[in-house]
Amino acid sequence: MKKQILFFATTCMAGLSVYGQDASAIDAYRFSQPDLKGTARFMSMGGAFGALGGDLSTLSQNPAGIGVYRSNEIGFTLDLDFQNASSTSQGVKTGVNQTKFLLNNLGGVATLRLPSSTVPNLNLGFTYNKGASFNRRYQGVIPRLNISMSNYIAGTANNNGLTVADVESSDNFNAYNPNDGGLQAPWLTILGYDGYLINPNGDPNDPYWTGQWGEASTVDGVTNPATSGSGYFDVIEKGSVDEYNIAIGGNIANKVYWGMNFDIINFDYRLQSLWGENLENAWVYNESTGNVGQTTSQWNMQNLYRANGSGFNYQLGVIVKPIQELRLGLAFHTPTWYNLTQTYSADILGSYYGKDYNPMTNNGTPGYCDVNLRTPWKVIASAAAVIGSKLIVSADYEWQAYQHMKLSEPTYNDYYYDYYAIPGSPFNPDIYAETNQDIKDYYKQTNTLRVGAEYRVTPKFSVRAGYSFVSSPVTSKAKENQIPVYTVGTVTDYRFDNETNYITCGLGYRFSGFYVDLAYVYKHMTSEYHAFSPDPTSNIRTPQASVSLNNSQLVLSCGLKF
């Protein structure tokens, strides 16, 4: 597999890294995807606030919303998130629940009144806003396997032409100077070899690697039954995108509202991913006999991965009010430029022939390296109608082109690649060239539609409702397994998201500048889980499951306008 090959030529500096890992196209999208987060009023109207403004959440959506303010405001928002995830494979359904408490929003806006009817005020704002929450957990069972991940690992070893000496780690293995002479160690294959998931056949200097899964066969009159078994997975994700917004804006003759926003972003993503198999008649090396034989195999691989760092972006927006009843909005978001540090480790726990094995990457010492990520541009077009003093109806359309995400190595690594870029050699210093092509192969633009309404029952009490739809970011050829999907490192599993739907409603109360808003938000998203990449040229179905992610959120905002 191509990207498993690239894994052996790592992106990290030898002086910094313990073992190689570069980011994949899957990581790029995982780090770039948005969420519906903000104040209770904003969320209860489906996030359709691009043409309205006057809400703390608009500073990170259409910054022209700050120009609508005519008074000062401070406020905060709390979010109680009830999560339910279920997976289904071959008719077997598995569910898991968890509850998270979040601080969605905190900040304020200050209004400076000017002695001018053309430019009546200038507004400054600062908010903390949770741009996205990664908190989710899903697990499941694959009742009947058709192939083992061990065979996938063996395939990577064959595709890379690895010898036994390349993957032996017991003889004073040095992660900074791998046995194969490469830049870093092929840890997926090393784990597979040390955990007895793969077996070398023939010449140790030119072996053919096989996994634990085998078909029924008869050799010298002895019948070997086919391997059979089940698989299971457990994925835990944590973390968030925390935005710190600094905005400035104003209005021109109470007809045109403008704003700009600079975002400083703190990013933290953590993954704990486990894949396991229970096999009968598996082909496993027997230390007692010195041969490979068939036995019961129980093993699992656990990956621990974290990416954290910081980023920034810039936003510019405008809201035009041609008549009192109509408002039109337009906002542009630059990409977010991230500098991230990745930390990772993995181990296998296996049991065969009455003995347990527990090999770890680099004896359990975590590895780390840096990567730069550029997320896609974002454009938001909005319209809102204000009908009398009772009803507001609004709609947003948002466009993002995920195929234009880009990964790159930090500039301080350049000398490292220049050193190893031997003239005339096939080594390519741009180690993300193929990964960025994968981004274009796997992902496409998304279309987001948000609609919302607010009805003022009394001057103090309002009711709200909204809906938001986000199209799938995945290309049809990737979703339908028409192309292989490449991962890196020892993390082989991935998930492709389908459409996302939000249904929202809420209440609002105002009294002498004080306000309290309550929202209920239901989020439904389905995904396709893959334990490892399918082979488009084969009819063998790799382990897959349909995952349904359902979130119910209770959101409370309180604040004061003065």
HUDAUR-V972910 format. One line per field, one symbol per residue. ss: DSSP state (@ for helix, = for strand, . for the rest). phi: phi as a letter, one per 40 degrees, with the letter a starting at -180 (. if undefined). burial: + if it has 24 or more other ideal C-beta (glycine too) atoms within 12 Angstrom, else -. A space follows every 50 residues. Layout:
ss: ???
phi: ???
burial: ???
//
This chain:
ss: .@@@@@@@................@@@@@@@@.......@@@@@...... .....@@@@@..@@@@@@....=================..========= =============.......=============..=======......@@ @@@@@@@@@....@@@@...................@@@@@@@@....== =......===......===..===...======================= ==...===============================....========== =======================..========...============== ==..===..=@@@@..========...==========...========== =@@@.===..@@@@@@@@@@............@@@@@@@@@@=.====== ======....==========...=.@@@@..............======= ===========..=================.............======= ===========.
phi: .dccccdcbccbcccbccacabcbcccdcdcbccacbicccdccbggcbc bbggbccccbbbcccccccbacabaabbbbbbbbbbbbafgbbbbababb bbccaaiabbbbcbcaccbcabbbabbcbccabccaaaaabbcbcbabcd ccccccccccgcccccbcbccfcbccadccgccacccccccccccgcbbc bgcdcacbcbcccaccabbfgbcbcccaibbaaabbbahabbbbbbbaaa bbffbbbbababbbbbbabbbbbbbbbbbbfccbcbcccgbcbcacbbaa bbbbbabaibaaabbbaabbbcbccbbbbabbbcdccbbbbbbaaaabbb bafgbbbacbcffgccbaababbbcccbbbbbaabbbgbbbbbbabbbbb bccbcabacdcccdccccccccdgcccbdccbdccccddcccbacbbbbb baabbccbdbbbbaaaabbbccccccccccfcbcbcbbgccbcabbcccb bbbbaababbafgcbbbbbbbbbbababcbcaccbccbcccccbacbbbb bbbbbbbbaaba
burial: ++++++++++++++-+++++++++++++++++++++++++++++++++++ ++++++++++++++++++++-++++++++++-+++++++----+-+-+-+ -++++++++++--------+++++++++++++++++++++++--++++++ ++++++++++-+++-++++---+-+--+++-+++++++++++++++++++ ------+-++++++------------++++++++++++++++++++++++ ++---++++++++++++++++++++++++++++++------++++-++++ +++++++++++++++++++++-----+++++++-++++++++++++++++ ++----+-+++++--+++++++++++++++++++++-----+++++++++ ++++++++++--+--++--+--------+-++-+++-+++++++++++++ +++++------++++++++++++++--++-+-++++++++++++++++++ +++++++++-----++++++++++++++++++++-------+++++++++ +++++++++-+-
//
